[in-house]
Amino acid sequence: MMGPAHSLSGAAAWLGVGAAAAAAGHAMPWPVLLVGALICAGAALAPDLDHKAATISRSFGPLSRWLCEIVDKLSYAVYKATKKQGDPRRSGGHRTLTHTWLWAVLIGAGTSIVAISSDRWGVLAILFVHLVLAIEGLLWRATRGSSSEVLVWLLAATTSWILAGVLDKPGNGEDWLFTAPGQEYLWLGLPVVLGAIVHDIGDALTVSGCPILWPVPVGRKRWYPVGPPKPMRFRAGSWVEIRVLMPVFMVLGGVGCAAALNVI
């Protein structure tokens, strides 16, 4: 999938979680619903850090390009070290390590550790990174070109500061779901995990499939490309993605939001 579809699917997924949480009696305060949807929309772009042309690889200037090179080489090294006889030869690490359930869990756990072990600046850093990605993904046409890069950073920084202040207020959700002392903001890892998983599921619908199950082997392959039957798959950026899936994500997100806020 392309960036906009990934981001929309991530936001819709978190809003759906909000609806389910409300139905289960653990309703999200509106700041948690909003912040979680934005983080999930950004996190749904993060697995493509292994591809130099991806949105995330150019969202933070030289730093993200440097990280992209490292992640690509790491992913390729892990692929070569763990592949089985049925796995094909590759020349790079795209759609390998960062497109697995294990990577999603580790990144989400790392986010939660940063959130509960650092002060306000750790939470701000998490918000800033994911808001930059969410803006780039959801408003991709408006943010094209290097001239808009600084504006995106400023918007993300300002919004992060405001949202962090809102969350800090009693009853606004810093301790949502995890209420024990010292667990404030532990939930921030959840939209990160969900965003990565939703990204992988989206890529699994395309012609190449996605090795979500790694390191669990399937037959003669450890990097088995999970996906529906080939006639049901589509190419990234095709009309199916733009004219069918993206409108569906918007509708589902709207319904999920309304249900999470008890409007319907």
RODO-2510 file (C-alpha; in nm, 4 decimals, decimal comma):
residues 264
     n   res          X          Y          Z
     1     m     0,0000     0,0000     0,0000
     2     m     0,0921     0,3653    -0,0379
     3     g     0,1394     0,6044     0,2541
     4     p    -0,2067     0,7695     0,2595
     5     a    -0,3875     0,4342     0,2681
     6     h    -0,1579     0,3081     0,5431
     7     s    -0,2191     0,6172     0,7563
     8     l    -0,5955     0,6115     0,7030
     9     s    -0,6121     0,2442     0,7920
    10     g    -0,4092     0,3075     1,1082
    11     a    -0,6346     0,5897     1,2250
    12     a    -0,9474     0,3859     1,1446
    13     a    -0,8077     0,0876     1,3366
    14     w    -0,7518     0,2894     1,6550
    15     l    -1,0956     0,4484     1,6292
    16     g    -1,2336     0,0962     1,5968
    17     v    -1,0446    -0,0020     1,9111
    18     g    -1,2016     0,3005     2,0792
    19     a    -1,5470     0,1753     1,9843
    20     a    -1,4663    -0,1723     2,1176
    21     a    -1,3239    -0,0267     2,4399
    22     a    -1,6401     0,1781     2,4946
    23     a    -1,8536    -0,1314     2,4416
    24     a    -1,6381    -0,3211     2,6935
    25     g    -1,6722    -0,0524     2,9603
    26     h    -1,3255     0,1006     2,9253
    27     a    -1,4205     0,4045     2,7204
    28     m    -1,1336     0,6242     2,6052
    29     p    -1,1339     0,9891     2,7090
    30     w    -1,1476     1,1965     2,3914
    31     p    -0,7779     1,2996     2,4169
    32     v    -0,6762     0,9306     2,4203
    33     l    -0,8976     0,8637     2,1204
    34     l    -0,7501     1,1583     1,9288
    35     v    -0,3858     1,1065     2,0260
    36     g    -0,4080     0,7311     1,9727
    37     a    -0,5569     0,7764     1,6246
    38     l    -0,2788     1,0181     1,5265
    39     i    -0,0038     0,7958     1,6674
    40     c    -0,1522     0,4911     1,4962
    41     a    -0,1752     0,6814     1,1668
    42     g     0,1941     0,7668     1,1974
    43     a     0,3002     0,4233     1,3197
    44     a     0,1280     0,2704     1,0172
    45     l     0,4037     0,4249     0,8031
    46     a     0,6953     0,3207     1,0233
    47     p     0,7614    -0,0342     0,8907
    48     d     0,8694     0,1156     0,5582
    49     l     1,1814     0,2582     0,7222
    50     d     1,3567    -0,0207     0,5302
    51     h     1,2840     0,1525     0,1949
    52     k     1,4678     0,4679     0,0881
    53     a     1,1722     0,6023    -0,1142
    54     a     0,9183     0,5644     0,1684
    55     t     0,7570     0,8609     0,3434
    56     i     0,9234     0,7870     0,6770
    57     s     1,2685     0,7665     0,5166
    58     r     1,2506     1,1286     0,4024
    59     s     1,0383     1,2811     0,6814
    60     f     1,3276     1,3738     0,9119
    61     g     1,5956     1,4793     0,6668
    62     p     1,9423     1,3193     0,6813
    63     l     1,8615     1,1444     1,0102
    64     s     1,5799     0,9322     0,8677
    65     r     1,7774     0,8589     0,5504
    66     w     2,0676     0,7370     0,7645
    67     l     1,8332     0,5231     0,9769
    68     c     1,6810     0,3838     0,6582
    69     e     2,0198     0,2593     0,5408
    70     i     2,0891     0,0974     0,8777
    71     v     1,7467    -0,0695     0,9013
    72     d     1,7681    -0,1940     0,5432
    73     k     2,1098    -0,3528     0,6038
    74     l     1,9984    -0,4991     0,9378
    75     s     1,6831    -0,6435     0,7837
    76     y     1,8794    -0,7956     0,4956
    77     a     2,1322    -0,9473     0,7354
    78     v     1,8555    -1,1030     0,9460
    79     y     1,6881    -1,2348     0,6315
    80     k     2,0056    -1,4048     0,5082
    81     a     2,0805    -1,5487     0,8517
    82     t     1,7353    -1,6994     0,9054
    83     k     1,5968    -1,7885     0,5618
    84     k     1,5122    -2,1471     0,4740
    85     q     1,5570    -2,3334     0,1457
    86     g     1,2216    -2,2195     0,0102
    87     d     1,2848    -1,8500     0,0680
    88     p     1,3974    -1,6645    -0,2472
    89     r     1,7206    -1,4718    -0,2866
    90     r     1,6984    -1,1001    -0,2179
    91     s     1,9154    -0,7944    -0,2799
    92     g     1,7757    -0,5803     0,0029
    93     g     1,5803    -0,5870     0,3264
    94     h     1,2508    -0,4256     0,2235
    95     r     0,9430    -0,6095     0,3508
    96     t     1,1350    -0,8400     0,5781
    97     l     1,2190    -0,7736     0,9453
    98     t     1,0184    -0,4527     0,9916
    99     h     0,7106    -0,6174     0,8402
   100     t     0,6694    -0,8858     1,1069
   101     w     0,4555    -0,9185     1,4183
   102     l     0,7709    -0,9511     1,6314
   103     w     0,9042    -0,6154     1,5131
   104     a     0,5658    -0,4532     1,5869
   105     v     0,5641    -0,5875     1,9422
   106     l     0,9242    -0,4844     2,0097
   107     i     0,8720    -0,1312     1,8780
   108     g     0,5521    -0,0948     2,0787
   109     a     0,7211    -0,2225     2,3943
   110     g     1,0094     0,0186     2,3415
   111     t     0,7639     0,3061     2,3039
   112     s     0,5905     0,2146     2,6302
   113     i     0,9236     0,1915     2,8129
   114     v     1,0239     0,5376     2,6911
   115     a     0,6834     0,6758     2,7874
   116     i     0,6839     0,5493     3,1484
   117     s     1,0545     0,5840     3,2233
   118     s     1,1140     0,9337     3,0903
   119     d     0,9674     1,2656     3,1839
   120     r     0,7407     1,4851     2,9720
   121     w     1,0110     1,5132     2,7056
   122     g     0,9895     1,1424     2,6262
   123     v     0,6157     1,1672     2,5683
   124     l     0,6690     1,4771     2,3560
   125     a     0,9282     1,2956     2,1447
   126     i     0,6885     1,0048     2,0835
   127     l     0,4106     1,2436     1,9881
   128     f     0,6333     1,4555     1,7635
   129     v     0,7724     1,1649     1,5605
   130     h     0,4340     1,0074     1,5019
   131     l     0,2570     1,3359     1,4312
   132     v     0,5134     1,4222     1,1640
   133     l     0,4417     1,0868     1,0022
   134     a     0,0646     1,1245     1,0431
   135     i     0,0702     1,4672     0,8778
   136     e     0,2897     1,3394     0,5960
   137     g     0,0624     1,0403     0,5448
   138     l    -0,2812     1,1952     0,5802
   139     l    -0,1960     1,5208     0,3999
   140     w     0,0521     1,3756     0,1554
   141     r    -0,0332     1,6016    -0,1401
   142     a    -0,0059     1,9171     0,0700
   143     t     0,3283     1,8132     0,2208
   144     r     0,5095     1,7211    -0,0978
   145     g     0,8356     1,9039    -0,1614
   146     s     1,1237     2,0022     0,0612
   147     s     0,9850     2,3530     0,1191
   148     s     0,7035     2,2151     0,3356
   149     e     0,9291     2,0005     0,5552
   150     v     0,9972     2,2641     0,8194
   151     l     0,6302     2,3619     0,8298
   152     v     0,5347     2,0000     0,8977
   153     w     0,7881     1,9827     1,1816
   154     l     0,6590     2,3072     1,3332
   155     l     0,2980     2,1925     1,3106
   156     a     0,3849     1,8567     1,4651
   157     a     0,5881     2,0172     1,7451
   158     t     0,3152     2,2684     1,8308
   159     t     0,0412     2,0059     1,8223
   160     s     0,2489     1,7659     2,0326
   161     w     0,3011     2,0312     2,2988
   162     i    -0,0709     2,1108     2,3117
   163     l    -0,1824     1,7462     2,3198
   164     a     0,0727     1,6546     2,5881
   165     g    -0,0635     1,9377     2,8017
   166     v    -0,4197     1,8166     2,7514
   167     l    -0,3300     1,4578     2,8417
   168     d    -0,1547     1,5727     3,1597
   169     k    -0,4786     1,7097     3,3036
   170     p    -0,6635     1,4799     3,5490
   171     g    -0,9188     1,2568     3,3824
   172     n    -0,7886     1,3168     3,0295
   173     g    -0,6258     0,9810     2,9906
   174     e    -0,2609     0,9690     3,0942
   175     d    -0,3516     0,6603     3,3018
   176     w    -0,6103     0,5136     3,0643
   177     l    -0,6320     0,1328     3,0904
   178     f    -0,3186     0,1104     3,3093
   179     t    -0,4004     0,2788     3,6400
   180     a    -0,1253     0,1645     3,8769
   181     p     0,1220     0,4278     3,9995
   182     g     0,4111     0,4686     3,7576
   183     q     0,2131     0,3363     3,4594
   184     e     0,1109     0,6733     3,3215
   185     y     0,1330     0,6722     2,9405
   186     l     0,2031     0,2984     2,9299
   187     w    -0,0801     0,2761     2,6762
   188     l     0,1159     0,4814     2,4198
   189     g     0,2771     0,1611     2,2949
   190     l    -0,0592     0,0129     2,1947
   191     p    -0,1316     0,2375     1,8928
   192     v     0,2289     0,1849     1,7810
   193     v     0,1852    -0,1938     1,7781
   194     l    -0,1537    -0,1640     1,6113
   195     g    -0,0249     0,0738     1,3450
   196     a     0,2593    -0,1620     1,2510
   197     i     0,0271    -0,4649     1,2374
   198     v    -0,2255    -0,2769     1,0249
   199     h     0,0566    -0,1776     0,7878
   200     d     0,1579    -0,5417     0,7534
   201     i    -0,1995    -0,6529     0,6879
   202     g    -0,2343    -0,3835     0,4231
   203     d     0,0843    -0,4971     0,2499
   204     a    -0,0351    -0,8576     0,2685
   205     l    -0,3256    -0,7602     0,0418
   206     t    -0,0871    -0,6553    -0,2355
   207     v     0,0721    -0,8797    -0,4977
   208     s     0,3919    -0,9408    -0,2978
   209     g     0,2283    -1,0438     0,0283
   210     c     0,3941    -0,9796     0,3657
   211     p     0,5983    -1,2069     0,5987
   212     i     0,3940    -1,1146     0,9060
   213     l     0,4436    -1,4528     1,0768
   214     w     0,8257    -1,4503     1,0901
   215     p     1,0071    -1,6175     1,2625
   216     v     0,7395    -1,8895     1,2561
   217     p     0,8157    -2,1146     0,9544
   218     v     0,5480    -2,2148     0,7042
   219     g     0,6487    -2,5200     0,5032
   220     r     0,9885    -2,4647     0,3439
   221     k     0,9795    -2,0908     0,4081
   222     r     1,0531    -1,8875     0,7192
   223     w     0,9663    -1,5623     0,5398
   224     y     0,6335    -1,6841     0,4048
   225     p     0,4505    -1,3994     0,2217
   226     v     0,1101    -1,4068     0,3911
   227     g    -0,1798    -1,2865     0,1780
   228     p    -0,5152    -1,3766     0,0261
   229     p    -0,5414    -1,5856    -0,2933
   230     k    -0,3508    -1,4129    -0,5740
   231     p    -0,6631    -1,3193    -0,7768
   232     m    -0,7783    -1,1110    -0,4769
   233     r    -0,4555    -0,9114    -0,4454
   234     f    -0,3837    -0,5712    -0,6003
   235     r    -0,0875    -0,3524    -0,6834
   236     a     0,0117    -0,0702    -0,4488
   237     g    -0,1385     0,2592    -0,5679
   238     s    -0,3958     0,0896    -0,7894
   239     w    -0,7575     0,2005    -0,8249
   240     v    -0,8641    -0,0630    -0,5713
   241     e    -0,6568     0,1057    -0,3033
   242     i    -0,7488     0,4645    -0,3943
   243     r    -1,1148     0,4326    -0,4945
   244     v    -1,2279     0,1442    -0,2763
   245     l    -1,0111     0,0908     0,0303
   246     m    -0,9407     0,4530     0,1218
   247     p    -1,3110     0,5539     0,1214
   248     v    -1,3879     0,2400     0,3230
   249     f    -1,1233     0,3356     0,5804
   250     m    -1,2752     0,6844     0,6081
   251     v    -1,6252     0,5468     0,6660
   252     l    -1,5094     0,2886     0,9178
   253     g    -1,3063     0,5523     1,1010
   254     g    -1,6068     0,7841     1,1219
   255     v    -1,8333     0,5086     1,2511
   256     g    -1,5696     0,3962     1,5017
   257     c    -1,5209     0,7509     1,6287
   258     a    -1,8940     0,8030     1,6716
   259     a    -1,9283     0,4742     1,8601
   260     a    -1,6235     0,5456     2,0786
   261     l    -1,7748     0,8806     2,1803
   262     n    -2,1190     0,7217     2,2374
   263     v    -2,2742     0,9306     1,9607
   264     i    -2,4260     0,6169     1,8101
***
